Amino acid sequence: MIVYQSTKTKFTYDVITNNIENVILDVFQKKYGRTTTKSEINAWKNSMMYMENILQDKDIPSDCGIMIEYQIPQTSKRVDFIITGQNEVRADHAIIVELKQWERAEVTEKDGIISTYLGQAVRETNHPSYQAWSYAALLNSYNEAVYNGNIKLKPCAYLHNYSVDDDAVSNDFYSEYIQKAPIFLRMDALKLREFIKQFVKHGDKGKIMYQIESGKIRPSKSLADSLEKMLDGNQEFIMIDDQKLVYETALDLAKKSTAQNKNVLIVNGGPGTGKSVVAINLLVEITKRGFVTQYITKNAAPRAVYQSKLTGTRTLTEISNLFTGSGAFINSEKNIFDTLIVDEAHRLNEKSGMFKNKGENQIKEIMEASKFSVFFVDEDQKVTWHDIGEREEIKKWANKLGANVIETELTSQFRCNGSDGYLAWLDNTLQIRETVNKSLDDIDFDFKIVDSPIVLRDIIFEKNKINNKARLVAGYCWNWISKSNKNLKDITIPEFGFGMRWNLASDGNLWILAPESVNEVGCIHTCQGLEVDYIGVIIGDDLIVRDEKVLVDPSKRAKTDSSLKGYKKFLKENPEVAKEKMRSIIKNTYRTLMTRGMKGCYVYFVDKETENYFKKRLSNKN
């Protein structure tokens, strides 16, 4: 969808008559059925004046095409400004310009991420060059008119208020993306003009704009081939046993589903049953078959890790557009996706956005946006107050939307040395549910309780030397003070002289893969949905045992943890329900942490009575 489309001549007229923002707003309201924010309207007014100045060169043809606020299909992303025309040999080109009002920014340690002042505070966001390039990559991968019609896309970014080159946005750290999409600051106006003139020497006459707007949306063969090559022979994504059955069931439903025959597949599966393996295989195969699909998780860490494992690189690539968050479908067109694959669906929220105030319900929005949706669920891994991804909730929305519901299960255990017995023992010991597994006798899984966090750390360091697949994690009972001062230690246990930091921002969501991150401690947010060979768990005093009863204490959670945000308000309204939900969240958190290891789990308890309780349950021979 294009909000504004015209020629350079008409665009110039709309700007110099001081009416451009009203023209854009009028069409925006008609096409979207809603208005937008005052800040966006002001941004249109300011940025369009700068772009009009850039275009005032006689060598930029008056009949070149101008598109403003082009919404990329399947996304809520809108391209700020596109210039269409032909180069000197009459090859079709579209120049994508990402416009920013920024005046300053700061370099981060995360790939493609920069921080600047947004929404009344300094926040992290995509680097403008990465953003412009990713939009071009989306069109190159999905718009048939672009990849078959040989329309050459040239992305760039223009920060017209950025008056000083302070080595932030142009820092070498972002060079990979700046090479793909050059960045122009306030003093670079003439450079931007020359960049445009390289590719637009002849007009468009509406042809290129029309092709982009009406291009059929389906994955390109080159994208499908690339994905297939990445998956081929990758041992991490080989399916066995019931994984294959679920996979084939999903493929059959993907083929049959239409806007009039919507289907919802719920896949139940505990830790280590291969939910993510099936999800990634589905993403690749459905894309290969020419259907539009995406892989969704609320947490960014699984998305980043699976992208990295597929591509073999820790930097963002074209396939990054196949991975998205659960709040991306608020304004999506109905049935615009063929299939949406939701991994870790138990972590879905009702509302989206930083302040949980956008949209209606993530489950509903995902179902409405797709003809077929797959939800991989483990209700025992709901670990925050806002998690709503339960089977019954998914079924409720499917019924409301007239979708058929099919339910299946993954049961084969590949984590914890394939030991269902360990999981059952853990559930029984945490008093999540009673099972017959009262001890770990005859269970082939390396589980140990250690008396010191130093010993725990050293075991993990030694195990990590094997293949970089051992990590330390902890309950979120220590504030993240090293976020602003890297010289500080977050997790301190003074009686042992123990001090370590939470995982650094430099590793971002790839903490579980980064070689040096064994020196840092992860939390539930950086490891859920992922696995290592050996996990070391520090159990804080938010989980304690008194008189053989497993209790929880939410007051011991760190102030920087938002997992229980909303608990105190709900406690006043419905105390018994609130307490039960809080107990479930904290127990589920440790259940999840203690099931990240495929071969072994080693545990240190801050509270000694809790440690003794667990020790007594290791063996019936004690």
Rosetta blueprint (number, residue, H / E / L):
1 M L
2 I E
3 V E
4 Y E
5 Q E
6 S E
7 T E
8 K H
9 T H
10 K H
11 F H
12 T H
13 Y H
14 D H
15 V H
16 I H
17 T L
18 N L
19 N L
20 I H
21 E H
22 N H
23 V H
24 I H
25 L H
26 D H
27 V H
28 F H
29 Q H
30 K H
31 K H
32 Y H
33 G L
34 R L
35 T L
36 T L
37 T L
38 K H
39 S H
40 E H
41 I H
42 N H
43 A H
44 W H
45 K H
46 N H
47 S H
48 M H
49 M H
50 Y H
51 M H
52 E H
53 N H
54 I H
55 L H
56 Q L
57 D L
58 K L
59 D L
60 I L
61 P L
62 S L
63 D L
64 C L
65 G E
66 I E
67 M E
68 I E
69 E E
70 Y E
71 Q E
72 I L
73 P L
74 Q L
75 T L
76 S L
77 K L
78 R E
79 V E
80 D E
81 F E
82 I E
83 I E
84 T E
85 G E
86 Q E
87 N L
88 E L
89 V L
90 R L
91 A L
92 D E
93 H E
94 A E
95 I E
96 I E
97 V E
98 E E
99 L E
100 K E
101 Q L
102 W L
103 E L
104 R L
105 A L
106 E E
107 V E
108 T L
109 E L
110 K L
111 D L
112 G L
113 I E
114 I E
115 S E
116 T E
117 Y E
118 L E
119 G L
120 Q L
121 A E
122 V E
123 R E
124 E E
125 T E
126 N E
127 H L
128 P H
129 S H
130 Y H
131 Q H
132 A H
133 W H
134 S H
135 Y H
136 A H
137 A H
138 L H
139 L H
140 N H
141 S H
142 Y H
143 N E
144 E H
145 A H
146 V H
147 Y H
148 N H
149 G H
150 N L
151 I L
152 K E
153 L E
154 K E
155 P E
156 C E
157 A E
158 Y E
159 L E
160 H L
161 N L
162 Y L
163 S L
164 V L
165 D L
166 D L
167 D L
168 A L
169 V L
170 S L
171 N L
172 D H
173 F H
174 Y H
175 S H
176 E H
177 Y H
178 I H
179 Q H
180 K H
181 A L
182 P L
183 I E
184 F E
185 L E
186 R H
187 M H
188 D H
189 A H
190 L H
191 K H
192 L H
193 R H
194 E H
195 F H
196 I H
197 K H
198 Q H
199 F H
200 V L
201 K L
202 H E
203 G L
204 D L
205 K L
206 G L
207 K H
208 I H
209 M H
210 Y H
211 Q H
212 I H
213 E H
214 S H
215 G L
216 K L
217 I E
218 R L
219 P L
220 S L
221 K H
222 S H
223 L H
224 A H
225 D H
226 S H
227 L H
228 E H
229 K H
230 M H
231 L H
232 D L
233 G L
234 N L
235 Q H
236 E H
237 F H
238 I L
239 M L
240 I L
241 D L
242 D H
243 Q H
244 K H
245 L H
246 V H
247 Y H
248 E H
249 T H
250 A H
251 L H
252 D H
253 L H
254 A H
255 K H
256 K H
257 S L
258 T L
259 A L
260 Q L
261 N L
262 K L
263 N E
264 V E
265 L E
266 I E
267 V E
268 N E
269 G E
270 G L
271 P L
272 G L
273 T L
274 G L
275 K H
276 S H
277 V H
278 V H
279 A H
280 I H
281 N H
282 L H
283 L H
284 V H
285 E H
286 I H
287 T H
288 K H
289 R L
290 G L
291 F L
292 V L
293 T E
294 Q E
295 Y E
296 I E
297 T L
298 K L
299 N L
300 A H
301 A H
302 P H
303 R H
304 A H
305 V H
306 Y H
307 Q H
308 S H
309 K H
310 L H
311 T H
312 G L
313 T L
314 R L
315 T L
316 L L
317 T L
318 E H
319 I H
320 S H
321 N H
322 L H
323 F E
324 T E
325 G L
326 S L
327 G L
328 A L
329 F L
330 I L
331 N L
332 S L
333 E L
334 K L
335 N L
336 I L
337 F E
338 D E
339 T E
340 L E
341 I E
342 V E
343 D L
344 E L
345 A H
346 H H
347 R H
348 L L
349 N L
350 E L
351 K L
352 S E
353 G L
354 M L
355 F L
356 K L
357 N L
358 K E
359 G L
360 E L
361 N L
362 Q H
363 I H
364 K H
365 E H
366 I H
367 M H
368 E H
369 A H
370 S E
371 K E
372 F E
373 S E
374 V E
375 F E
376 F E
377 V E
378 D L
379 E H
380 D H
381 Q H
382 K L
383 V L
384 T L
385 W L
386 H L
387 D L
388 I L
389 G L
390 E L
391 R H
392 E H
393 E H
394 I H
395 K H
396 K H
397 W H
398 A H
399 N H
400 K H
401 L L
402 G L
403 A L
404 N E
405 V E
406 I E
407 E E
408 T E
409 E E
410 L E
411 T L
412 S L
413 Q L
414 F L
415 R L
416 C H
417 N H
418 G H
419 S L
420 D H
421 G H
422 Y H
423 L H
424 A H
425 W H
426 L H
427 D H
428 N H
429 T H
430 L L
431 Q L
432 I L
433 R L
434 E L
435 T L
436 V L
437 N L
438 K L
439 S L
440 L L
441 D L
442 D L
443 I L
444 D L
445 F L
446 D E
447 F E
448 K E
449 I E
450 V E
451 D L
452 S L
453 P H
454 I H
455 V H
456 L H
457 R H
458 D H
459 I H
460 I H
461 F H
462 E H
463 K H
464 N H
465 K H
466 I H
467 N H
468 N L
469 K L
470 A E
471 R E
472 L E
473 V E
474 A E
475 G L
476 Y L
477 C L
478 W L
479 N L
480 W L
481 I H
482 S H
483 K H
484 S L
485 N L
486 K L
487 N L
488 L L
489 K L
490 D L
491 I E
492 T E
493 I E
494 P H
495 E H
496 F H
497 G L
498 F E
499 G E
500 M E
501 R E
502 W E
503 N L
504 L L
505 A L
506 S L
507 D L
508 G H
509 N H
510 L H
511 W L
512 I L
513 L L
514 A L
515 P H
516 E H
517 S H
518 V H
519 N H
520 E E
521 V E
522 G E
523 C L
524 I H
525 H H
526 T H
527 C H
528 Q L
529 G L
530 L L
531 E L
532 V E
533 D E
534 Y E
535 I E
536 G E
537 V E
538 I E
539 I E
540 G L
541 D L
542 D L
543 L E
544 I E
545 V E
546 R E
547 D L
548 E L
549 K E
550 V E
551 L E
552 V E
553 D L
554 P H
555 S H
556 K H
557 R L
558 A L
559 K L
560 T L
561 D L
562 S L
563 S L
564 L L
565 K L
566 G L
567 Y H
568 K H
569 K H
570 F H
571 L H
572 K H
573 E H
574 N L
575 P H
576 E H
577 V H
578 A H
579 K H
580 E H
581 K H
582 M H
583 R H
584 S H
585 I H
586 I H
587 K H
588 N H
589 T H
590 Y H
591 R H
592 T H
593 L H
594 M L
595 T L
596 R L
597 G E
598 M E
599 K E
600 G E
601 C E
602 Y E
603 V E
604 Y E
605 F E
606 V L
607 D L
608 K H
609 E H
610 T H
611 E H
612 N H
613 Y H
614 F H
615 K H
616 K H
617 R L
618 L L
619 S L
620 N L
621 K L
622 N L
